[in-house]
């Protein structure tokens, strides 16, 4: 199964893995699953770091890539069709990063692991944690 990690889920794997429970934990620890990290999440981390809302031990460009590599998580690009599909989504959620992740999950047929219950309103497979 191809599993797209919501930004906070990926961060939790690093700093609060005990917050990931149940089916989400099983998905993340199953070696048969391919774990994916969106460029949208990298963008979100960079913005929140720059605004002082996300403290990291080093700048995001030094922090994120080696941890993805170490944990065998595949980075995926945001393609124009992903970004454009956001316009077709109902207004269940206003967060632009989450809306882009939903669009990617829909178009690429990915399972989205999140703790955000609002994302269940979209026609996308979500596995909740937290």
Contact map, one row per residue, 1 for C-alpha under 8 A:
1110000000000000000000000000000111000000000000000000000000000000000000000000000000000000000000000000000000000110000000000000000000
1111000000000000000000000000000011110000000000000000000000000000000000000000000000000000000000000000000000000110000000000000000000
1111100000000000000000000011000011110000000000000000000000000000000000000000000000000000000000000000000000000111100000000000000000
0111110000000000000000000000000000111100000000000000000000000000000000000000000000000000000000000000100010000111100000000000000000
0011111011000000000000000000000000111100000000000000000000000000000000000000000000000000000000000000000000000001110000000000000000
0001111111000000000000000000000000001000100000000000000000000000000000000000000000000000000000000100100000000001110000000000000000
0000111111100000000000000000000000001000100110000000000000000000000000000000000000000000000000000000000000000000000000000000000000
0000011111110000000000000000000000000000000000000000000000000000000000000000000000000000000000000000000000000000011000000000000000
0000111111111000000100000000000000000000000000000000000000000000000000000000000000000000000000000000000000000000111000000000000000
0000111111111100000000000000000000001000000000000000000000000000000000000000000000000000000000000000000000000000000000000000000000
0000001111111111000000000000000000000000000000000000000000000000000000000000000000000000000000000000000000000000000000000000000000
0000000111111111101100000000000000000000000000000000000000000000000000000000000000000000000000000000000000000000000000000000000000
0000000011111111100100000000000000000000000000000000000000000000000000000000000000000000000000000000000000000000000000000000000000
0000000001111111100000000000000000000000000000000000000000000000000000000000000000000000000000000000000000000000000000000000000000
0000000000111111100000000000000000000000000000000000000000000000000000000000000000000000000000000000000000000000000000000000000000
0000000000111111111100000000000000000000000000000000000000000000000000000000000000000000000000000000000000000000000000000000000000
0000000000011111111100000000000000000000000000000000000000000000000000000000000000000000000000000000000000000000000000000000000000
0000000000000001111110000000000000000000000000000000000000000000000000000000000000000000000000000000000000000000000000000000000000
0000000000010001111110000000000000000000000000000000000000000000000000000000000000000000000000000000000000000000000000000000000011
0000000010011001111111011000000000000000000000000000000000000000000000000000000000000000000000000000000000000000000000000000000011
0000000000000000011111111100000000000000000000000000000000000000000000000000000000000000000000000000000000000000000000000000000011
0000000000000000000111111100000000000000000000000000000000000000000000000000000000000000000000000000000000000000000000000000000010
0000000000000000000011111110000000000000000000000000000000000000000000000000000000000000000000000000000000000000000000000000001110
0000000000000000000111111111000000000000000000000000000000000000000000000000000000000000000000000000000000000000100000000000001110
0000000000000000000111111111100000000000000000000000000000000000000000000000000000000000000000000000000000000000000000000000000010
0000000000000000000011111111110000000000000000000000000000000000000000000000000000000000000000000000000000000000000000000000000000
0010000000000000000000111111110010000000000000000000000000000000000000000000000000000000000000000000000000000000000000000000000000
0010000000000000000000011111111010100000000000000000000000000000000000000000000000000000000000000000000000000000000000000000000000
0000000000000000000000001111111000000000000000000000000000000000000000000000000000000000000000000000000000000000000000000000000000
0000000000000000000000000111111110000000000000000000000000000000000000000000000000000000000000000000000000000000000000000000000000
0000000000000000000000000001111111000000000000000000000000000000000000000000000000000000000000000000000000000000000000000000000000
1000000000000000000000000000011111000000000000000000000000000000000000000000000000000000000000000000000000000000000000000000000000
1110000000000000000000000011011111100000000000000000000000000000000000000000000000000000000000000000000000000000000000000000000000
1110000000000000000000000000001111110000000000000000000000000000000000001100000000000000000000000000000000000000000000000000000000
0111100000000000000000000001000011111000000000000000000000000000000000011100000000000000000000000000000000000000000000000000000000
0111100000000000000000000000000001111100000000000000000000000000000000001111000000000000000000000000000000000000000000000000000000
0001111001000000000000000000000000111110100000000000000000000000000000001111000000000000000000000000000000000000000000000000000000
0001100000000000000000000000000000011111110000000000000000000000000000000011110000000000000000000000100000000000000000000000000000
0000000000000000000000000000000000001111111000000000000000000000000000000011110000000000000000000000000000000000000000000000000000
0000000000000000000000000000000000000111111100000000000000000000000000000000110000000000000000001001100000000000000000000000000000
0000011000000000000000000000000000001111111110000000000000000000000000000000000000000000000000001000000000000000000000000000000000
0000000000000000000000000000000000000111111111000000000000010001000000000000000000000000000000000000000000000000000000000000000000
0000000000000000000000000000000000000011111111100000000000000000000000000000000000000000000000000000000000000000000000000000000000
0000001000000000000000000000000000000001111111110000000000000000000000000000000000000000000000001000000000000000000000000000000000
0000001000000000000000000000000000000000111111111000010000010000000000000000000000000000000000000000000000000000000000000000000000
0000000000000000000000000000000000000000011111111100000000010000000000000000000000000000000000000000000000000000000000000000000000
0000000000000000000000000000000000000000001111111110000000000000000000000000000000000000000000000000000000000000000000000000000000
0000000000000000000000000000000000000000000111111111110000000000000000000000000000000000000000000000000000000000000000000000000000
0000000000000000000000000000000000000000000011111111111100110000000000000000000000000000000000000000000000000000000000000000000000
0000000000000000000000000000000000000000000001111111110000000000000000000000000000000000000000000000000000000000000000000000000000
0000000000000000000000000000000000000000000000111111110000000000000000000000000000000000000000000000000000000000000000000000000000
0000000000000000000000000000000000000000000000011111111000000000000000000000000000000000000000000000000000000000000000000000000000
0000000000000000000000000000000000000000000000011111111000000000000000000000000000000000000000000000000000000000000000000000000000
0000000000000000000000000000000000000000000010011111111100000000000000000000000000000000000000000000000000000000000000000000000000
0000000000000000000000000000000000000000000000001001111110000000000000000000000000000000000000000000000000000000000000000000000000
0000000000000000000000000000000000000000000000001000011111110010000000000000000000000000000000000000000000000000000000000000000000
0000000000000000000000000000000000000000000000000000001111100010000000000000000000000000000000000000000000000000000000000000000000
0000000000000000000000000000000000000000000000000000000111110110000000000000000000000000000000000000000000000000000000000000000000
0000000000000000000000000000000000000000000000001000000111111110000000000000000000000000000000000000000000000000000000000000000000
0000000000000000000000000000000000000000010011001000000101111111000000000000000000000000000000000000000000000000000000000000000000
0000000000000000000000000000000000000000000000000000000000111111100000000000000000000000000000000000000000000000000000000000000000
0000000000000000000000000000000000000000000000000000000001111111110000000000000000000000000000000000000000000000000000000000000000
0000000000000000000000000000000000000000000000000000000111111111111000000000000000000000000000000000000000000000000000000000000000
0000000000000000000000000000000000000000010000000000000000011111111100000000000000000000000000000000000000000000000000000000000000
0000000000000000000000000000000000000000000000000000000000001111111110000000000000000000000000000000000000000000000000000000000000
0000000000000000000000000000000000000000000000000000000000000111111111000000000000000000000000000000000000000000000000000000000000
0000000000000000000000000000000000000000000000000000000000000011111111100000000000000000000000000000000000000000000000000000000000
0000000000000000000000000000000000000000000000000000000000000001111111111110000000000000000000000000000000000000000000000000000000
0000000000000000000000000000000000000000000000000000000000000000111111111100000000000000000000000000000000000000000000000000000000
0000000000000000000000000000000000000000000000000000000000000000011111111000000000000000000000000000000000000000000000000000000000
0000000000000000000000000000000000000000000000000000000000000000001111111000000000000000000000000000000000000000000000000000000000
0000000000000000000000000000000000100000000000000000000000000000000111111100000000000000000000000000000000000000000000000000000000
0000000000000000000000000000000001111000000000000000000000000000000111111110000000000000000000000000000000000000000000000000000000
0000000000000000000000000000000001111000000000000000000000000000000110011111000000000000000000000000000000000000000000000000000000
0000000000000000000000000000000000011110000000000000000000000000000100001111100000000000000000000000000000000000000000000000000000
0000000000000000000000000000000000011110000000000000000000000000000000000111110000000000000000000000000000000000000000000000000000
0000000000000000000000000000000000000111000000000000000000000000000000000011111000000000000000000000000000000000000000000000000000
0000000000000000000000000000000000000111000000000000000000000000000000000001111101100000000000000000000100000000000000000000000000
0000000000000000000000000000000000000000000000000000000000000000000000000000111111100000000000000000000000000000000000000000000000
0000000000000000000000000000000000000000000000000000000000000000000000000000011111110000000000000000000000000000000000000000000000
0000000000000000000000000000000000000000000000000000000000000000000000000000001111111000000000000000000000000000000000000000000000
0000000000000000000000000000000000000000000000000000000000000000000000000000011111111100000000000001001100100000000000000000000000
0000000000000000000000000000000000000000000000000000000000000000000000000000011111111110000000000001001000000000000000000000000000
0000000000000000000000000000000000000000000000000000000000000000000000000000000111111111000000000000000000000000000000000000000000
0000000000000000000000000000000000000000000000000000000000000000000000000000000011111111100000000000001000000000000000000000000000
0000000000000000000000000000000000000000000000000000000000000000000000000000000001111111100000000011001000000000000000000000000000
0000000000000000000000000000000000000000000000000000000000000000000000000000000000111111100000000000000000000000000000000000000000
0000000000000000000000000000000000000000000000000000000000000000000000000000000000011111110000000000000000000000000000000000000000
0000000000000000000000000000000000000000000000000000000000000000000000000000000000001111111000000010001000000000000000000100000000
0000000000000000000000000000000000000000000000000000000000000000000000000000000000000001111100000000000000000000000000000100000000
0000000000000000000000000000000000000000000000000000000000000000000000000000000000000000111111000000000000000000000000000000000000
0000000000000000000000000000000000000000000000000000000000000000000000000000000000000000011111000000000000000000000001101100000000
0000000000000000000000000000000000000000000000000000000000000000000000000000000000000000001111100110000000000000000001100000000000
0000000000000000000000000000000000000000000000000000000000000000000000000000000000000000001111110010000000000000000000000000000000
0000000000000000000000000000000000000000000000000000000000000000000000000000000000000000000011111110000000000000000000000000000000
0000000000000000000000000000000000000000000000000000000000000000000000000000000000000000000001111111000000000000000000000000000000
0000000000000000000000000000000000000001100100000000000000000000000000000000000000000000000000111111100000000000000000000000000000
0000010000000000000000000000000000000000000000000000000000000000000000000000000000000000000010111111110000000000000000100000000000
0000000000000000000000000000000000000000000000000000000000000000000000000000000000000100100011111111111000000000000000000000000000
0000000000000000000000000000000000000001000000000000000000000000000000000000000001100100000000011111111100000000000000000000000000
0001010000000000000000000000000000000101000000000000000000000000000000000000000000000000000000001111111110000001000000000000000000
0000000000000000000000000000000000000000000000000000000000000000000000000000000000000000000000000111111111000001000000100101000000
0000000000000000000000000000000000000000000000000000000000000000000000000000000001101100100000000011111111100000000000000000000000
0000000000000000000000000000000000000000000000000000000000000000000000000000010001000000000000000001111111111100000000000000000000
0001000000000000000000000000000000000000000000000000000000000000000000000000000000000000000000000000111111111111000000000001100000
0000000000000000000000000000000000000000000000000000000000000000000000000000000000000000000000000000011111111100000000000011000000
0000000000000000000000000000000000000000000000000000000000000000000000000000000001000000000000000000001111111100000000000000000000
0000000000000000000000000000000000000000000000000000000000000000000000000000000000000000000000000000000111111100000000000000000000
0000000000000000000000000000000000000000000000000000000000000000000000000000000000000000000000000000000111111110000000000001000000
1111000000000000000000000000000000000000000000000000000000000000000000000000000000000000000000000000000111111111000000000001100000
1111000000000000000000000000000000000000000000000000000000000000000000000000000000000000000000000000000010001111100000000001111000
0011110000000000000000000000000000000000000000000000000000000000000000000000000000000000000000000000110010000111110000000001111000
0011110010000000000000010000000000000000000000000000000000000000000000000000000000000000000000000000000000000011111000000000011110
0000110110000000000000000000000000000000000000000000000000000000000000000000000000000000000000000000000000000001111110000000011110
0000000110000000000000000000000000000000000000000000000000000000000000000000000000000000000000000000000000000000111110000000000111
0000000000000000000000000000000000000000000000000000000000000000000000000000000000000000000000000000000000000000011111110000000100
0000000000000000000000000000000000000000000000000000000000000000000000000000000000000000000000000000000000000000011111111000000100
0000000000000000000000000000000000000000000000000000000000000000000000000000000000000000000110000000000000000000000111111000000000
0000000000000000000000000000000000000000000000000000000000000000000000000000000000000000000110000100010000000000000111111100010000
0000000000000000000000000000000000000000000000000000000000000000000000000000000000000000000000000000000000000000000111111111110000
0000000000000000000000000000000000000000000000000000000000000000000000000000000000000000000100000000000000000000000011111110000000
0000000000000000000000000000000000000000000000000000000000000000000000000000000000000000110100000000010000000000000000111111000000
0000000000000000000000000000000000000000000000000000000000000000000000000000000000000000000000000000000001000000000000011111100000
0000000000000000000000000000000000000000000000000000000000000000000000000000000000000000000000000000010011001111000000010111110000
0000000000000000000000000000000000000000000000000000000000000000000000000000000000000000000000000000000010000111000000010011111000
0000000000000000000000000000000000000000000000000000000000000000000000000000000000000000000000000000000000000011110000110001111100
0000000000000000000000110000000000000000000000000000000000000000000000000000000000000000000000000000000000000011110000000000111110
0000000000000000000000110000000000000000000000000000000000000000000000000000000000000000000000000000000000000000111110000000011111
0000000000000000001111111000000000000000000000000000000000000000000000000000000000000000000000000000000000000000111000000000001111
0000000000000000001110000000000000000000000000000000000000000000000000000000000000000000000000000000000000000000001000000000000111
